[in-house]
Amino acid sequence: MYQYTEFDRQFVQARANQYRDQLTRWKAGTLAEDEFRPLRLQNGWYVQRYAPMLRVAVPYGELSTAQLRVLAKIARDYDQPNNALFEEAQAAQDKLGAIPLPGGKSVHTHLTKGYAHFTTRQNVQYNWIPLDKSADVMDLLASVNMHGIQTSGNCIRNITSDERAGIAADELADPRPYAEIMRQWSTLHPEFAFLPRKFKVAITGALEDRAATAWHDVGLHMLKNDAGELGFRVMVGGGMGRTPILGTVIREFLPWNQILNYLEAVVRAYNRFGRRDNMYKARIKILVKAEGQKFTDQVEAEYKDIIELDGAPHTITQAELDRVSASFEAPDLSCNRTDAEAKIANILRAAAEDDVEFGRWLQQNVAPHKNPDLRIVTLSFKRLGQAPGDATADQLELAAQLADQYSAGEVRVTHDQNLVLPWVRCDQLPELWKAARKAGFARPNIRLLTDMIACPGGDFCSLANARSLPLAEAITLRYQDLDELHDLGEIDLHISGCINSCGHHHSGHIGILGVDKDGKEWYQITLGGSDGSTLSGAPATGKVVGPSFSAAEVPEVIEAVLDTYREHRIATGDKQETFIDTLRRVGVEPFKAAANGARFAVTGKNAELAEQAA
């Protein structure tokens, strides 16, 4: 992973020192709230529904175990609200009530503290750190080269990538050096500190798009032209929220060494022409959609000026690329053991001799590595009784132990809110599986229904219209049978508590969006979305299947949709058609009818229960 230079370390510590001075002046009353607010935001400090929320950047998803342990310490020692605040927050959730389930059961929100939350953009968030402790946390982060710089505010945010960057078997080129160069270029860029709105960049160098590049303000996909030269396909104007739009390709091929000059042109065009009169129409996607080819022409004209008039000041030299690339040290995992094929044979034999769950774990949680002697292992943080993406301090410590023992001291944060061990030797897979199972990280549900994405929703976020977490819990509770999960196959389920789409509901095969109706929680269901991965096919926006549903109806609606899939899917040999392929083949109408039918079934059940109670 990237090795910080002395300059990097001094820069991060200087930023922490600067923030401490700002906090001190704010507490003393010499820095006004309106002056302090943008300063804390550009260091990742929000104020949410009940308490401050910190967002920590994890550039392109890489974490060392030293960093993971500091994140655990922050969760244990600082993510601790006072009892009165915590009780007040829980009482507010109690008033919202539980989500009733069939058989007289229900799911209720139980707020937790002392944990970290992995986001869909490879950040880590905390929900309970008191603001007067925030400078101490910044110092702790700086001690391991971490920070919250530009994780908020109208600036270029954390640059994300494929969690398998540099190790993927289907990778054309390692995107991490380019992501790091872009991070250094964009951090505290004086021209782009106050953009019309936030700006997000994602990059991938693999054939499969695991970085959801089409859904970003700028999506970069590495490729080679007919001459074999390396470069980027550049997409601009992707995004979710109120107006979900897929990025538009404005350059089919850009030479790799020109990426900073071209990004400068894109952001300058946005900074100049983006709307500032309406925050809901200020994202670059609105500008690209409104201007069409004119926007591309503006970017190209700006790029031409940068090259011809400014002298292409941000051209990446081969020497600079080599310098940064050398900072990504691959671990020395050479060993005098049997060859890879023999190891794999031993593993498969062990799977047959052990139990079905180990075989399923190999199938769902273990992926090929560009080094045939290694594998990529995903640790599942999706389990009953815990919100998707949440990790307690103890769990972070356990993950660090596993990474030290089996992954050369490195983990990766995934777009799907899990952790990846990127450097696992084939011969250690059985041993790792046992250790991961003991730690609670080995559930073989990666890419299955319960490996869902969910934002914190109304339990924590002041913008949310509805809760996400108890709904995620209700669906997880309904689908605990691994046989059923594996029969259903790979399904992306995404839940957002509001239209801002932090749970990426637009790109879910099944999407759930919290909406407000007369002050009550309701949910829209969308079907057919895609983030652009191989499983999902081309990126797409899900279609709403009907009017909104109550929280009690949503689990029944999901079950009806999945029953419809079972009814219509076809098999080829011993392989079943996937949910998304079935949906695209037969169309949305049968699923829509089933979803709306489930509403009436729930209404009838509720009436029957009420009559029995009377």
C-alpha positions in Angstrom: 0.0 0.0 0.0 1.0 3.6 -0.3 3.9 4.7 1.9 3.6 8.2 3.2 6.5 10.6 2.7 7.8 12.9 5.4 6.1 15.8 3.6 2.8 13.8 3.6 3.1 13.3 7.4 3.9 16.9 8.1 1.0 18.1 6.0 -1.5 15.9 7.8 -0.2 16.9 11.2 -0.2 20.6 10.2 -3.8 20.3 9.2 -4.7 18.7 12.6 -2.8 21.5 14.4 -4.7 24.1 12.4 -8.0 22.6 13.2 -7.2 22.5 16.9 -6.5 26.2 16.8 -9.8 26.8 15.0 -11.7 24.7 17.6 -10.1 26.5 20.5 -11.0 29.9 19.1 -14.6 28.7 18.4 -15.0 27.5 22.0 -13.6 30.8 23.3 -16.1 32.7 21.2 -13.5 34.5 19.1 -14.4 32.5 16.0 -18.1 32.8 15.0 -20.2 29.7 14.3 -20.7 30.8 10.7 -16.9 31.1 10.3 -16.2 27.8 12.1 -18.8 25.7 10.2 -17.1 25.6 6.8 -13.8 25.0 8.5 -15.0 22.0 10.4 -16.9 20.7 7.4 -13.8 20.6 5.2 -12.2 18.5 7.9 -15.1 16.0 7.9 -17.0 17.3 11.0 -20.8 17.5 10.5 -23.5 18.1 13.1 -26.2 15.5 12.6 -29.6 14.7 14.2 -28.3 14.1 17.7 -24.5 14.6 17.8 -21.5 15.5 15.6 -20.6 13.0 12.8 -17.0 12.6 11.7 -16.2 11.3 8.2 -12.6 10.0 7.8 -11.1 9.6 4.3 -9.7 6.3 3.2 -8.2 7.1 -0.2 -8.9 4.4 -2.8 -9.9 2.2 0.2 -6.6 1.1 1.6 -6.0 0.7 5.3 -3.0 -0.6 7.3 -3.6 -2.5 10.5 -2.0 0.3 12.4 -4.7 2.6 11.0 -7.4 0.1 11.7 -6.4 -0.1 15.3 -6.5 3.7 15.6 -10.0 3.6 14.1 -10.9 1.0 16.8 -9.5 3.2 19.5 -11.5 6.2 18.3 -14.7 4.0 18.4 -13.9 2.7 21.9 -12.7 5.9 23.5 -14.4 8.8 21.7 -17.6 7.5 20.0 -19.2 7.8 23.4 -22.1 10.3 23.9 -23.1 11.3 27.5 -25.8 9.1 28.9 -28.5 11.9 28.8 -27.9 12.5 25.1 -28.0 8.8 24.3 -31.1 8.2 26.3 -32.8 11.2 24.6 -31.9 9.9 21.2 -33.2 6.4 22.0 -36.4 7.8 23.4 -37.0 9.7 20.1 -36.5 6.4 18.2 -38.9 4.7 20.5 -41.6 7.2 19.6 -41.3 6.1 15.9 -42.3 2.6 16.9 -41.3 -0.8 15.7 -41.8 -2.4 12.3 -44.3 -5.2 12.7 -43.6 -8.6 11.1 -45.7 -11.7 10.5 -46.4 -13.9 13.5 -46.6 -11.0 16.0 -42.9 -10.2 15.8 -41.4 -6.8 15.3 -38.1 -5.0 14.6 -37.1 -2.0 16.6 -34.3 0.5 16.4 -31.7 0.1 19.2 -29.1 2.8 18.9 -25.5 1.8 19.4 -22.3 3.6 20.3 -18.6 2.8 20.2 -18.4 1.7 16.6 -17.3 2.9 13.1 -19.4 2.8 9.9 -18.0 1.9 6.5 -19.6 4.0 3.7 -20.2 3.3 0.0 -17.4 5.8 -0.9 -14.6 4.1 1.1 -14.9 6.5 4.1 -15.3 5.7 7.7 -17.9 7.6 9.8 -18.5 8.0 13.5 -21.9 9.3 14.9 -21.3 10.2 18.5 -17.9 12.0 19.0 -18.4 15.2 21.1 -17.2 18.2 19.2 -15.0 19.3 22.1 -13.0 16.1 21.6 -12.7 16.5 17.9 -9.2 18.0 17.9 -7.9 15.0 20.0 -9.4 12.7 17.4 -7.7 14.6 14.5 -4.3 14.2 16.3 -4.9 10.5 16.7 -5.8 10.1 13.0 -2.7 12.2 12.0 -0.5 9.8 14.0 -1.2 7.1 11.4 -1.4 9.4 8.4 -5.2 9.7 8.3 -7.6 12.7 8.3 -11.0 14.0 7.3 -9.7 16.6 4.8 -12.3 17.4 2.1 -14.7 14.6 3.1 -17.3 17.3 3.2 -17.8 20.8 1.7 -18.1 21.9 -1.9 -14.8 20.6 -3.0 -13.2 17.5 -4.6 -14.0 14.7 -2.2 -12.2 11.4 -1.4 -11.1 9.7 -4.6 -12.3 6.1 -4.7 -11.4 3.0 -6.6 -11.9 -0.7 -7.0 -11.2 -2.5 -3.7 -9.1 -5.0 -5.7 -6.9 -2.2 -7.3 -3.4 -3.5 -7.9 -4.4 -7.1 -7.3 -7.4 -7.9 -9.5 -7.0 -10.8 -11.9 -9.0 -8.8 -14.5 -6.9 -5.6 -14.1 -5.4 -3.9 -17.1 -3.4 -1.4 -15.0 -3.1 -0.5 -11.3 -5.2 2.7 -10.8 -3.8 3.5 -7.3 -0.8 5.6 -8.4 -3.1 7.7 -10.6 -5.6 8.0 -7.7 -2.8 9.1 -5.4 -1.5 11.7 -7.8 -5.0 13.0 -8.2 -5.4 13.1 -4.4 -2.3 15.1 -4.0 -3.3 17.5 -6.9 -6.9 18.0 -5.5 -6.1 18.4 -1.8 -6.6 22.0 -0.8 -6.5 23.0 -4.5 -7.0 26.8 -4.1 -9.1 27.2 -7.3 -11.5 24.4 -6.4 -12.2 25.0 -2.7 -15.6 26.5 -3.2 -17.3 24.7 -6.1 -21.0 25.0 -6.8 -21.5 21.6 -5.0 -19.5 18.6 -3.9 -17.5 16.7 -6.5 -16.7 13.0 -6.5 -14.2 11.1 -8.6 -13.9 7.3 -9.0 -11.3 5.3 -11.0 -10.8 1.7 -12.0 -8.3 -0.2 -14.0 -10.1 -3.5 -14.3 -12.5 -5.0 -16.8 -15.2 -5.2 -14.2 -16.3 -1.9 -12.8 -16.3 -2.5 -9.1 -16.0 1.3 -8.5 -19.4 2.3 -9.9 -17.7 4.9 -12.1 -20.8 5.8 -14.1 -22.5 7.1 -10.9 -19.8 9.7 -10.1 -19.2 13.3 -11.1 -16.2 12.0 -13.0 -15.7 8.3 -13.7 -12.3 7.2 -15.1 -11.8 3.8 -16.7 -8.3 2.8 -17.7 -7.9 1.2 -21.2 -5.6 0.8 -24.1 -6.1 2.3 -27.6 -5.4 0.5 -30.9 -1.8 1.4 -30.7 -1.5 -0.3 -27.3 -1.1 3.0 -25.4 -2.5 3.4 -21.9 -5.1 6.0 -21.2 -8.5 6.8 -19.7 -12.1 6.8 -20.9 -13.6 9.9 -19.2 -17.2 10.0 -18.0 -18.7 13.2 -16.5 -22.0 14.0 -14.9 -23.0 10.9 -13.1 -24.8 11.0 -9.8 -27.8 9.9 -7.8 -30.0 12.1 -5.5 -33.1 13.8 -6.7 -32.1 13.4 -10.4 -30.3 10.1 -11.0 -28.2 10.4 -14.1 -25.5 8.1 -15.6 -22.2 9.7 -16.6 -21.7 10.8 -20.2 -18.5 9.8 -22.0 -16.8 13.0 -23.1 -13.5 11.5 -24.0 -13.2 7.9 -25.3 -9.4 8.0 -24.9 -7.2 10.4 -23.0 -3.4 9.7 -22.7 -2.6 8.8 -19.1 -0.1 11.6 -18.6 -2.8 14.2 -19.4 -5.4 13.2 -16.8 -4.6 16.1 -14.4 -4.7 18.7 -17.1 -8.0 17.3 -18.3 -9.6 17.1 -14.9 -8.5 20.7 -14.4 -10.5 21.6 -17.5 -13.5 19.7 -16.4 -13.6 21.3 -12.9 -12.9 24.7 -14.3 -15.9 24.4 -16.7 -18.1 23.3 -13.8 -16.8 26.0 -11.5 -17.5 28.6 -14.2 -20.9 27.5 -15.5 -22.4 25.4 -12.7 -25.5 26.8 -11.0 -25.1 28.4 -7.6 -28.6 29.8 -7.3 -30.2 26.4 -6.4 -28.3 23.8 -4.4 -30.6 21.0 -5.8 -29.5 21.9 -9.3 -25.9 22.7 -8.6 -24.3 19.3 -9.2 -22.3 18.9 -12.4 -24.8 16.3 -13.7 -27.4 19.0 -14.1 -25.0 21.1 -16.1 -24.0 18.2 -18.3 -27.6 17.3 -18.9 -28.6 20.9 -19.7 -25.7 21.8 -21.9 -25.1 18.5 -23.7 -22.4 18.8 -26.4 -21.9 22.4 -25.4 -20.4 21.3 -22.1 -18.0 18.9 -23.8 -17.0 21.7 -26.1 -16.4 24.0 -23.1 -14.2 21.3 -21.5 -12.2 20.7 -24.7 -11.7 24.5 -25.2 -10.4 24.9 -21.6 -8.2 21.8 -22.0 -6.7 23.3 -25.2 -5.9 26.5 -23.4 -4.3 24.6 -20.6 -2.1 22.7 -23.1 -1.3 25.5 -25.5 -1.4 28.7 -23.4 -0.5 27.4 -20.0 2.1 24.9 -21.1 0.3 21.8 -19.8 1.5 22.4 -16.2 0.0 19.3 -14.7 1.4 16.7 -17.2 2.4 13.6 -15.3 6.0 12.7 -16.1 7.1 9.1 -16.3 9.5 9.9 -13.5 6.7 11.1 -11.2 4.5 8.1 -12.1 7.4 5.8 -11.3 8.1 7.6 -8.0 4.5 7.3 -6.8 4.1 3.7 -8.1 7.2 2.8 -6.1 5.4 4.0 -2.9 2.9 1.2 -3.3 5.0 -1.6 -1.7 3.7 -5.1 -2.4 4.4 -7.5 0.4 7.0 -10.2 0.0 4.9 -13.3 0.2 7.2 -15.7 -1.5 7.4 -19.2 0.1 8.9 -22.6 -0.6 5.7 -24.5 -0.7 3.8 -26.6 -3.2 2.8 -24.9 -6.4 -0.5 -23.0 -6.7 -2.4 -25.8 -8.5 -1.6 -28.3 -5.8 -2.6 -25.8 -3.1 -6.0 -25.2 -4.8 -6.5 -28.9 -5.1 -5.9 -29.3 -1.4 -8.3 -26.5 -0.6 -11.1 -28.0 -2.7 -10.5 -31.4 -1.1 -10.7 -29.8 2.4 -14.0 -28.2 1.4 -15.4 -31.6 0.4 -14.2 -33.1 3.7 -15.3 -30.2 5.9 -18.8 -28.8 5.4 -21.0 -27.0 3.0 -20.4 -23.6 4.6 -16.7 -23.6 3.8 -17.4 -24.5 0.2 -19.9 -21.6 0.0 -17.4 -19.3 1.6 -14.8 -20.2 -1.1 -17.5 -19.5 -3.7 -18.9 -16.2 -2.4 -16.1 -14.6 -0.2 -12.9 -15.6 -2.1 -11.9 -14.1 -5.4 -9.0 -14.7 -7.8 -5.8 -12.7 -7.4 -3.4 -11.5 -10.2 -0.8 -13.6 -8.3 -2.0 -17.2 -8.7 -0.5 -18.1 -5.4 -2.8 -15.7 -3.6 -6.5 -15.0 -3.1 -8.7 -11.9 -2.2 -10.9 -12.6 0.7 -13.9 -10.5 1.7 -14.8 -10.3 5.4 -18.6 -9.9 5.7 -19.8 -7.2 8.1 -23.5 -8.0 7.4 -25.1 -9.9 10.2 -28.3 -10.0 12.2 -28.4 -7.5 14.9 -25.9 -5.1 13.4 -26.5 -2.3 10.8 -24.8 -2.8 7.4 -21.4 -1.3 7.4 -21.1 -1.0 11.1 -18.1 -2.4 13.0 -17.5 -2.2 16.8 -14.2 -1.4 18.3 -13.6 -5.1 19.1 -14.5 -6.1 15.6 -12.0 -3.6 14.1 -9.4 -5.1 16.4 -10.3 -8.6 15.3 -10.1 -7.6 11.6 -6.6 -6.1 12.3 -5.5 -9.3 13.8 -6.7 -11.3 10.8 -5.0 -8.9 8.4 -1.7 -9.1 10.3 -1.8 -12.8 10.3 -3.1 -13.5 6.8 -2.9 -10.4 4.7 0.5 -8.7 5.2 -1.1 -6.1 7.5 -3.4 -4.5 5.0 -7.2 -4.4 4.4 -9.4 -2.6 1.9 -12.8 -0.9 2.4 -15.3 -2.0 -0.3 -18.1 -0.1 -2.1 -20.5 -2.6 -0.5 -19.5 -1.7 3.1 -17.3 -4.7 3.9 -13.6 -5.3 4.4 -11.2 -7.1 2.1 -8.0 -9.0 2.9 -6.0 -8.5 -0.3 -2.9 -10.7 0.3 -4.1 -14.1 1.4 -2.0 -17.2 0.5 -4.0 -20.1 -1.0 -2.6 -22.6 1.5 -3.8 -20.4 4.4 -7.5 -20.2 3.3 -8.8 -23.1 5.5 -7.0 -21.6 8.5 -8.3 -18.1 7.7 -11.8 -19.4 7.3 -11.8 -20.9 10.8 -10.4 -17.8 12.3 -12.8 -15.5 10.4 -15.8 -17.7 11.4 -14.8 -17.5 15.0 -14.6 -13.7 14.7 -18.0 -13.6 13.0 -16.8 -12.4 9.6 -17.1 -15.6 7.5 -20.8 -15.6 6.6 -20.9 -16.7 3.0 -23.3 -14.0 1.8 -21.1 -11.7 -0.3 -23.2 -10.4 -3.2 -26.3 -12.2 -1.9 -29.5 -10.5 -0.6 -28.3 -9.9 3.0 -25.1 -8.3 1.8 -27.1 -5.2 1.4 -26.1 -1.5 1.3 -27.8 0.8 3.7 -27.2 4.4 4.9 -27.7 5.3 8.6 -31.1 6.8 7.7 -33.4 8.6 10.1 -31.8 7.0 13.2 -28.8 9.4 12.8 -29.1 11.6 9.8 -31.0 14.9 10.0 -31.8 14.8 6.3 -33.5 11.4 6.3 -37.2 11.0 5.8 -37.3 7.5 7.2 -35.3 4.9 9.0 -33.1 2.5 7.0 -31.6 0.3 9.7 -34.7 -1.4 11.2 -35.9 -2.1 7.7 -32.5 -3.7 6.8 -32.8 -5.7 10.0 -36.3 -6.9 9.2 -35.2 -8.1 5.7 -32.1 -9.7 7.1 -34.2 -11.5 9.8 -36.5 -12.8 7.1 -33.6 -14.3 5.0 -31.4 -16.1 7.4 -31.5 -19.5 5.6 -28.3 -19.9 3.7 -29.8 -22.5 1.4 -32.5 -20.0 0.4 -30.0 -17.2 0.0 -27.8 -19.3 -2.3 -30.9 -20.4 -4.2 -31.9 -16.8 -4.8 -28.4 -16.1 -6.0 -26.7 -12.8 -6.4 -28.9 -9.8 -5.7 -28.0 -6.2 -4.9 -30.4 -4.7 -2.4 -29.8 -1.0 -1.5 -31.6 1.1 1.0 -31.6 4.9 1.4 -33.4 6.9 4.1 -33.9 9.9 1.8 -33.6 11.2 -1.8 -29.9 12.1 -1.3 -29.2 8.4 -2.0 -26.4 7.7 0.4 -27.5 4.1 0.3 -27.4 4.1 -3.5 -30.9 2.8 -3.9 -31.0 3.9 -7.6 -28.4 1.3 -8.5 -29.8 -1.6 -6.6 -31.4 -4.6 -8.4 -33.9 -3.9 -5.6 -33.9 -0.3 -4.3 -35.7 1.0 -1.2 -36.1 4.8 -0.7 -37.5 6.3 2.5 -40.1 9.1 1.8 -42.2 11.3 4.0 -46.0 11.2 3.8 -47.9 13.4 6.2 -45.0 13.1 8.7 -44.9 9.3 8.6 -42.3 6.9 7.2 -43.1 5.3 3.8 -40.9 3.6 1.2 -40.7 3.5 -2.5 -39.5 0.3 -4.2 -37.4 0.4 -7.4 -36.3 -2.6 -9.6 -33.7 -3.1 -12.2 -30.9 -0.7 -11.1 -27.2 -1.5 -11.7 -23.9 -0.1 -10.6 -22.2 -1.4 -13.7 -20.5 -4.6 -12.4 -20.3 -7.7 -14.5 -23.1 -9.3 -12.5 -25.4 -6.4 -13.1 -24.5 -5.6 -16.7 -24.6 -2.0 -18.0 -25.2 0.7 -15.3 -28.9 1.5 -15.0 -31.4 3.4 -12.9 -34.1 1.4 -11.1 -37.7 1.9 -12.0 -40.4 2.6 -9.3 -42.9 -0.2 -9.2 -45.8 1.5 -7.5 -46.9 4.0 -4.9 -45.0 4.0 -1.6 -45.4 1.2 1.0 -45.5 1.3 4.8 -42.6 -0.1 6.7 -44.6 -3.1 7.7 -45.4 -3.8 4.0 -41.8 -3.6 2.7 -40.6 -7.1 3.8 -43.8 -8.6 2.3 -43.2 -6.7 -0.9 -39.6 -8.0 -1.1 -40.8 -11.5 -0.6 -43.4 -11.2 -3.3 -40.8 -9.8 -5.7 -38.5 -12.7 -5.0 -41.3 -15.2 -5.4 -42.0 -13.7 -8.8 -38.4 -14.2 -9.7 -38.5 -17.8 -8.7 -41.6 -18.3 -10.8 -40.2 -16.8 -14.0 -36.5 -17.7 -13.9 -35.1 -20.3 -16.2 -32.2 -22.7 -15.8 -29.4 -23.6 -18.1 -28.0 -26.9 -17.0 -27.6 -26.7 -13.2 -27.3 -22.9 -13.3 -30.2 -20.7 -12.6 -30.8 -17.4 -14.3 -30.0 -14.4 -12.1 -32.6 -12.1 -10.6 -31.4 -9.1 -12.7 -31.4 -11.2 -15.9 -34.9 -12.5 -15.3 -36.2 -9.0 -14.5 -34.8 -7.7 -17.8 -36.1 -10.6 -19.8 -39.7 -10.6 -18.6 -40.0 -6.9 -17.8 -41.1 -5.1 -14.6 -44.9 -5.7 -14.9 -45.1 -9.1 -13.2 -42.9 -7.8 -10.3 -44.9 -4.6 -10.0 -48.2 -6.6 -9.8 -46.7 -8.9 -7.1 -45.5 -5.9 -5.1 -48.8 -4.2 -5.1 -50.6 -7.5 -4.4 -48.4 -7.8 -1.3 -49.8 -4.5 0.0 -53.3 -5.8 0.0 -52.2 -9.1 1.7 -50.6 -7.1 4.5 -53.6 -4.9 4.9 -55.8 -8.0 5.2 -53.5 -9.6 7.7 -53.5 -6.5 9.8 -57.3 -6.3 9.7 -57.5 -9.9 10.8 -55.1 -9.4 13.7 -57.0 -6.3 14.8 -60.3 -8.3 14.7 -58.7 -11.2 16.7 -57.4 -8.7 19.3 -60.8 -7.1 19.7 
